[in-house]
Amino acid sequence: MLEKLRRLSLAMSGLTFAVIAIGATFAPKLVAQNYALTLNGVDGLNQFRAIFMGFWASLAYAMITAARKPERIMLGDVCGVMLLLQALGRAVSMVVDGVPSLQFVGAFLGELLMAVLVLLPRATRGRTKA
């Protein structure tokens, strides 16, 4: 059961990143606006596309691959850590910068939940049933 939740969490997270990457490809200003970002000229667009298109597409690829190939345990574990660190970054911001809008609090909770669901099977792996 935990392994199914792991795969589902990886797939859902990967699809989320894929949708954002596709949106950033065709409507960068709209996506940036949804993230409370402003794009300043060519340099701003270049950096935005590098992250929201390129990097997030690579996250989508890794997570969808990990979901499709559960035998690649380490890949799934690394994806779980990526989700956990993203949530950790948001948590640090909440402490240092203040609590953001509900949209970003929701993103934090979603990322944290997905990270736990991906990494929990790892924590229980190798335990024998009593």
N, C-alpha and C positions, 0 to 999 in steps of 0.2 A: 504494500500500500504506500509506504513512504517513497519507494522508487517511482511509482506512478505520479505522486505529487511532485517529486523532483523534476521529472520529465515535463509535466504540465507547466510547472513554474518556469522552467527554462524556455519552453516554447512560447508561453505568453509574454515573458520578458523580451525574448528575441523579436517577436512580432511587434511589440510596442516600439522597440528601437527601430525596427524596419519602417513602420508607418511614419515615425518622426523623420527618419532619414529621407524617405520619399517626399514627405511634405516639404522638408528643407530644400530639396532639389528643385521643386516646382514653385514653391511659394515661400521663399526664405523670409520675407518681411512679415508675413502673417505668422509663421512659426516663431520668429524672434519676438514678435509682439506678445504671443501667448506665454513666453518665458520672461516677460518684462525686460527684454533686451532691445537696444537700439543698434542699428547697423550704420556705422559711420563710413560711408564711401567704400571704395574698392577694398581697402585693407580690412575694414570691419566685415564685409561680405566674405572675403577670403578666409578669415579666421573662423567665421561662423560656419561656412561650408566645410572647412577642414574638420570641425568637431561634429556638427549636427548631421552632416552628410557622411563624411568619410569614417570618422571614429565610431559614430553610432551605427553605421552600416556594418562595420567590422564586429561590433558587439552583437548585433543581430545575427550575423553569420556564425559567430562562435557559439552563441546560445542555442540557435536552431540546430546546429550540428551536434552539440552536446545532447540535446533532447532526442534527436534521431538516432544517435549512436551511444546508448547508455553504457556500453562497455568501455568507452573512453572516460573513465571515472575522473581522471585528473582534469580534463577539459571542463567537465561540469563543475568540479570543485573550484577551479579558477574563476569560472563565470559567477559562481556563488559569492566568491570573495569580491569580485568586481561590484556586484550589487550591494554587498555589505558596506564596502568602502564608499560607494556613492551615498548610501544612507548615512554613514558616519560623517561625511562631509556636510550633509544637510543638518545633522544633529549639532555639529560644531558651530555652524552658522546660527542655529537657533539660540545657542548659549551666548555666543559672542556678539551677534548682530541683532538678535530679537526674533520673535516668532513671525514667520511670513504669512501670506494669505493662505486660506484654506486649501487652495489648489496645490500649493507646495508642501503643506503639511500632509495632504493626502498622498502626494508622490513619495514623501519620506516613509509613510506607513506602508505603502505598497512595496517599495524597494526593500524595506526591512523584512516584511512578511515573505517576499519572494526569496530573499537571501536565506532566511531561516529554513524555508521549505526545500531549498536546494542543498543547503549544508547539513541539515538534520540527519538525512540518511548516512552521511559521512561519519557523523558522530556516533551513530549506532552500528556502523559496519564493523564486523569482526567480533561482535559480542555473541556469546552463545546463549541459547535459551536454557533457562534453569528448569 
